[in-house]
């Protein structure tokens, strides 16, 4: 063993621990031969003794009992909180399961509800006009014609109007009724009305009169007319 | 009875699952070492008390994070204690060498006085060491952990602990022993091999 190897093991040698028996014997033999290493071993033993004295001076020291009491309280609290949390989590889990079950039942009930019987939708090939009703005193009392179906026709904005009865424009049988057709709203010049023989105020011959004309569904011939005025 | 025979690892395992008695047993078994480590590192009883409290509170809160593969429970506890001590020292919470704990009473007053003076000087020398050297001296020479356990507690390599310990002892010898400084100096200039 050389001095470097001795130096590496002198601490453990002085404290009686560490190297194996053979290494210890070699270190001791080296210390006997080397004065420097011998004094180094003495020094290390002295230091170990001093440190041992210091360690012994605090050997009986420990934390005061109040620390243990505080820690045991903290432990109790720490392990009480998770149990409350576990309880809350279990409740939340059950609430979730219950809510899911209710949602499932409601969904199934909605899917299995009795469906209303829907008749097949029949689209008329042409607009159908209901039978011409009796002449009316006012629009409120009697809408003269009822549109049953008017596909893809943009309705004019509804206005409150007053209308006269329908007047036939073509000769018809006394008891016959118009069975179908299309109503078209037009603006008829007052002069044209005069040409039909309608009485007209000569001072008010300009402008147009709003009227509705029933066109024959098959031929498109105007079959009847009525005059419409806006209600004030 | 069961607590006394149980190992630290078993006690910790039971403690994590909520066994209060296991925690109490582990505390009673290990608190003194942690307290002394903090006291010898800082020289402050108040800091040592706080460190014990913090170490075991950390164990209560984060005991489940302990990994047996990383070392024994004692190394885990000393590792936590070391962090708290370092923090305390950094905040200036350390006692003076003259104001440390009283040594145990001796049979003879004159011996008691000499002994007290010796202990005070050792305490002063230990507290004067840089922290990284002080902690290896406290763990290995005062608390008698072996170098491997100290390395696990400090989170450094075994070789680092050994070299720090060697250097720390030389520093202490230079301060405590009359001829220590001269010897240390002579060692520094001496060749590695003995001259026949």
Contacts between the chains, C-beta under 8 A, distances in Angstrom:
chain1	res1	chain2	res2	distance
A	2	B	192	6.5
A	2	B	193	5.0
A	2	B	194	6.8
A	3	B	190	7.4
A	3	B	191	7.8
A	3	B	192	5.8
A	3	B	193	6.0
A	3	B	194	5.0
A	4	B	192	4.1
A	4	B	193	7.3
A	7	B	166	7.8
A	7	B	187	7.9
A	8	B	166	7.7
A	11	B	165	6.8
A	11	B	166	6.5
A	11	B	169	5.9
A	15	B	141	7.8
A	17	B	146	7.9
A	30	B	194	7.9
A	33	B	194	7.4
A	34	B	194	4.5
A	36	B	186	7.6
A	36	B	187	7.8
A	36	B	190	6.5
A	36	B	194	6.9
A	37	B	194	7.0
A	39	B	183	6.7
A	40	B	183	7.2
A	40	B	187	7.2
A	43	B	173	5.6
A	43	B	177	5.9
A	43	B	179	7.5
A	43	B	180	6.4
A	43	B	183	5.9
A	44	B	169	7.1
A	44	B	173	7.5
A	46	B	177	5.9
A	47	B	169	6.1
A	47	B	172	5.9
A	47	B	173	5.1
A	47	B	176	6.5
A	47	B	177	6.6
A	47	B	180	7.9
A	48	B	141	7.2
A	50	B	118	6.7
A	50	B	122	5.0
A	50	B	172	7.9
A	50	B	176	5.7
A	51	B	122	6.6
A	51	B	137	7.3
A	51	B	141	4.7
A	51	B	142	6.3
A	51	B	172	7.4
A	53	B	115	7.1
A	53	B	118	6.2
A	53	B	119	6.0
A	53	B	122	6.7
A	54	B	40	7.8
A	54	B	119	5.4
A	54	B	122	4.1
A	54	B	123	6.1
A	54	B	126	7.0
A	54	B	142	6.8
A	55	B	141	7.4
A	55	B	142	4.3
A	55	B	143	7.7
A	55	B	144	7.8
A	56	B	104	7.4
A	57	B	101	7.4
A	57	B	103	3.9
A	57	B	104	6.2
A	57	B	119	4.8
A	58	B	36	5.3
A	58	B	39	6.0
A	58	B	40	6.5
A	58	B	101	5.9
A	58	B	142	8.0
A	59	B	36	7.7
A	59	B	104	7.9
A	60	B	104	6.6
A	61	B	32	7.1
A	61	B	35	6.3
A	61	B	36	5.8
A	61	B	39	6.2
A	61	B	101	6.1
A	62	B	31	6.0
A	62	B	32	3.9
A	62	B	35	5.2
A	62	B	36	7.8
A	63	B	31	5.2
A	63	B	32	7.5
A	63	B	34	8.0
A	63	B	35	4.7
A	63	B	48	7.4
A	63	B	49	5.6
A	63	B	52	4.2
A	63	B	53	7.6
A	64	B	49	6.6
A	67	B	31	7.4
A	67	B	49	6.0
A	67	B	52	5.6
A	67	B	53	5.4
A	68	B	24	7.4
A	68	B	27	6.0
A	68	B	28	7.5
A	68	B	31	7.4
A	70	B	53	6.6
A	71	B	23	7.8
A	71	B	27	6.2
A	71	B	53	6.6
A	71	B	56	4.9
A	71	B	57	6.7
A	71	B	60	7.1
A	72	B	20	6.8
A	72	B	23	7.3
A	72	B	24	6.2
A	74	B	57	5.9
A	74	B	60	5.8
A	75	B	15	7.9
A	75	B	20	5.9
A	75	B	23	5.1
A	75	B	60	5.1
A	76	B	20	6.7
A	78	B	60	5.1
A	78	B	61	6.6
A	79	B	18	4.5
A	79	B	20	7.5
